[in-house]
Amino acid sequence: LLSSLCKQTYVHFEVIVVEDGSEIPAKEIVGRYQGRLDLYYYVISNSGPGMARNHGARQARGEYLLILDSDVVLPSTWLEHIHDSLNHYPVDAFGGPDKAHASFSPIQKAINYAMTSFLTTGGIRGGKKKLDKFYPRSFNMGIRRDVYERLGGFSGMRYGEDVDFSIRIMEAGYRTRLFPS
């Protein structure tokens, strides 16, 4: 993720890394990117993904929060595309496509399929025919800060906190969209 963020064509962003109970500490990896990114690193003690994301959101300064998992690989124009898309389609929350990277192992590809397939939780996310009825997932999610704060951020549940959050976004009547490319 950090390597692909260094290659972005849109450069006005900050990066918040929150380490939460990782078996392999990321401090050394994060250190390699200090000076190349506007990067902040925090360690919290095994609070779960929702609480880690909430901690990062409290540290962030931007109007939009972009929530990405550490194994995400972004195209170099991803942030530029998000910026342009938000100018054309102002929405409260959004997500992007979830494609397994060509370098992923068979296990990683299977996990990707399980997370994004219509047959699993990916099925509630909408499709290309429903770009404006999209349920973002936290491995590739953007949300306006004020909406995030009004909803109280992610719940403390250990699993499914992103699905819960997306359902709350939709039930509150906020506008969502899939930005497909």
PyMOL commands that set and color helices and strands:
alter all, ss='L'
color gray80, all
select helices_A, chain A and resi 2-6+27-31+49-59+78-88+106-116+121-125+128-130+145-150+161-171
alter helices_A, ss='H'
color red, helices_A
select strands_A, chain A and resi 15-20+39-44+64-68+93-95+140-144+176-178
alter strands_A, ss='S'
color yellow, strands_A
deselect
rebuild
show_as cartoon
